[in-house]
């Protein structure tokens, strides 16, 4: 992943509602969620949700697929994993590291 792509992804997630939307889509997994489901779950109005979904899609963090009359949004797990890999690329000076609150002494 290029630095500019990482910055774009992180910028999209640096807003509370977009972070909540993305996390909801991660929980939904490959089934995804419709805007109606997201709006109900997150208690947000449709126009606001639409704006945030567009920002996440522009950053490549979510995908959109039409299913009949519905749009299905899904987290792009490949992009999410690429971002995580980019962020942890040089973790623990290149040594294997399981990061937890009390197990990683070198990080």
N, C-alpha and C positions, 0 to 999 in steps of 0.2 A: 504494500500500500504506500502510495506517495504521501508526503507530508501534507500537501494541500487537500487531499482527499480526507485525511484524518481530521484536519482542522474543520473542514466542511461538516463532517459527521458529528464531531464533538460540538460544534456550534449549534447544530440542529437539536441536539439533546440538552443543550444548556438553557432550557426553558422548562418550567415545571410541568405544564400541561403536555408538551411534546414528550417529555420523559415518561409521564404516566401513560400516554397512548402507546409509546413504544414498548414499555414493560407489559402492558396488557396484551399486546400482540405477541410478545415473546411467550407469555403464559398460554395463549391460545394455540401456539404451535402451528403446524402446517394447515390446520383447518381455517385459521384466520378468523376475522370478525368483520361484520358489516358495519358501516357507519352508525346505523341505528343501534346495534348492540353496544358499540363503543360509547355512543352518546348516553345511553341509559346507564351503563356501568359507571362511567366517569362523571355523570351528571353535568354534561356540557351541552350547550346548544349547537345545533347542526352547522351553522355558519362558522362558528369558532372552531369546531372540530375539523371542518373541511379545510380551513386555513392551515391548521397544524399538520394534518395528513399530507397536504401538498408540500409543506416544508420538509417533512420526513421523507417523502418520495423524491423530492429534488436532491436530497442528500444521499439518496440511494439506500436508505435504511429500511424502507418498506416497499412492497410491491402491491400493485392493484390488478385485480382480475375481474372481468365482468362474468357473472353467472346468472343468465336470464336478465331479470330486472335489477338484480342486486350487484353491488360492487363488493368484492371481498378484498380486504387488506390483510397482508401478512408481513411479519418481520422478515427481513432478508438476513437469514442466519449466516450466509457466506460473508456478507459485508460486515455483520456484527463480529464474527470470528476473526476476520481480517483486521478489524480495528483493535480488537483485544490483543491479537498477535503483534500488531505494530506497537501498541503501548507497552507490552511486556517483552519485547524483542531482546533487550539487554538486561533482563531481570537477573539479579543475583550474580552479576559479572559473568553471565553465560553458563553458570552451573544450574543443574536441575534444582528447582525450588518449589516446594508446596507452600504457598502463602496462606497463612492463617494468623489469627490474632496472637497466638503464642508459639507457633512452630518455626517461624522463619526468623533466624537470628542475624542473617547477613543482609537482609533487605532493609 
